[in-house]
Amino acid sequence: MDLSPYLNFDGDCAEAFAFYAKVLEGEITLQQTFGESPMAEQFPDIADKMMHISLRIGDHVIMGSDTGPSPYQKPAGISVTLGFEDFDRCQQVFEALAEGGDVTMPFAATFWSPGFGLVTDRFGIPWMVDCTAEVAEAG
């Protein structure tokens, strides 16, 4: 079974996924705008918006799209969780996601992790970033 988050955006999906590919060292494996789809004639006002995009990060995939003709709704009640064994890499990813975003819980040691933080990035996606290394291994 595969389980992949599907993220919705308010017109900036392509920009967000280019950013995620860079920060998470992933590869965009598929992308199609509404204008490139068989439904192009139905959506001329959003032809340049993303109908579907996939980002492969190791063995994992994150997918997304712009909401298209449906009204955009901010994500609520969910977070995308990232776990890293390397403390420095974990902190680096958290800081990148935090640029221009909203930090809910600053990246810091907790009783379960040498580094954990909560952030909603500048694209409106909530993230939980967790260092899975043993507390004694943290830099």
C-alpha positions in Angstrom: 0.0 0.0 0.0 1.1 3.5 -0.8 0.0 6.5 1.3 0.7 10.0 0.0 -0.4 13.4 1.1 -2.2 15.4 -1.6 -1.8 19.2 -1.0 -4.1 21.9 -2.5 -2.9 25.4 -3.2 -4.5 28.7 -4.1 -2.6 29.2 -7.4 1.0 28.7 -6.3 1.3 24.9 -6.5 4.1 24.9 -9.1 6.1 27.4 -7.0 5.6 25.5 -3.8 6.6 22.2 -5.3 9.7 23.7 -6.9 10.6 24.9 -3.4 9.8 21.5 -1.8 11.9 19.7 -4.4 14.9 21.9 -3.5 14.5 21.8 0.2 13.7 18.1 0.5 16.1 17.1 -2.2 13.3 15.5 -4.3 12.4 15.1 -7.9 9.3 16.3 -9.6 8.2 13.3 -11.6 4.9 14.5 -13.1 3.3 17.8 -13.6 0.4 19.0 -15.8 -1.5 22.3 -15.9 -5.2 22.6 -16.5 -4.3 24.0 -20.0 -2.3 20.8 -20.8 -5.1 18.5 -19.9 -7.9 17.1 -22.0 -10.1 19.4 -20.0 -8.3 22.6 -21.2 -11.4 24.0 -23.0 -13.4 23.8 -19.8 -11.0 25.9 -17.7 -9.5 28.7 -19.9 -9.2 31.1 -16.9 -6.9 28.7 -15.0 -5.0 27.1 -17.9 -1.6 28.0 -16.3 -2.6 26.5 -12.9 -1.4 23.1 -11.8 -3.9 20.3 -12.3 -1.6 17.7 -10.8 2.0 17.4 -9.7 4.0 14.6 -8.0 7.3 15.0 -6.0 9.3 11.9 -5.2 11.5 12.1 -2.1 13.3 8.9 -1.7 10.6 6.2 -1.4 7.9 8.7 -0.7 5.6 10.8 -2.9 3.8 14.1 -2.2 1.2 15.2 -4.7 -0.7 18.4 -5.2 -2.7 20.8 -7.3 -4.2 24.2 -7.5 -7.8 24.1 -6.5 -8.9 25.1 -9.9 -12.5 26.1 -10.3 -13.3 25.1 -6.7 -12.9 27.7 -3.9 -9.6 27.3 -2.0 -9.8 26.2 1.6 -6.7 26.5 3.9 -5.6 23.1 5.4 -7.0 22.5 8.8 -6.6 19.7 11.3 -3.6 18.1 9.4 0.1 18.4 9.1 2.7 16.8 6.9 5.3 15.2 9.1 8.9 14.9 8.2 11.4 12.8 10.2 15.1 13.0 9.9 17.8 11.0 11.7 20.4 13.7 11.0 19.8 16.6 13.5 21.5 19.3 11.4 19.5 18.3 8.3 16.3 18.3 10.3 17.0 21.8 11.6 18.0 23.0 8.1 14.7 21.8 6.6 12.7 23.4 9.4 14.4 26.7 8.9 13.8 26.6 5.2 10.1 25.9 5.6 9.9 28.6 8.2 11.2 31.4 5.9 8.2 33.6 5.2 6.0 31.2 7.1 4.4 31.0 10.6 6.3 29.1 13.3 3.8 27.6 15.7 6.5 25.8 17.8 10.1 26.8 17.3 12.6 24.0 16.5 13.9 22.8 19.9 14.6 19.7 22.0 11.6 17.9 23.5 11.2 15.0 25.8 10.8 12.7 22.7 13.2 14.3 20.3 16.5 16.2 20.2 14.7 18.6 17.7 11.1 19.1 16.8 9.1 22.1 15.4 5.8 23.1 14.0 5.5 25.5 11.1 3.1 26.6 8.4 5.1 27.5 5.4 4.6 30.5 3.2 2.3 28.5 0.9 -0.1 27.7 3.8 1.0 24.0 4.4 1.4 22.9 8.0 4.5 20.8 8.8 5.8 18.8 11.7 9.6 18.5 11.5 11.0 15.8 13.8 14.6 14.6 14.5 14.4 10.9 15.0 18.0 10.6 16.3 18.6 9.6 19.9 18.8 12.7 22.2 22.5 12.1 22.9 23.3 12.2 19.1 22.0 15.7 18.5 24.5 18.3 17.4 
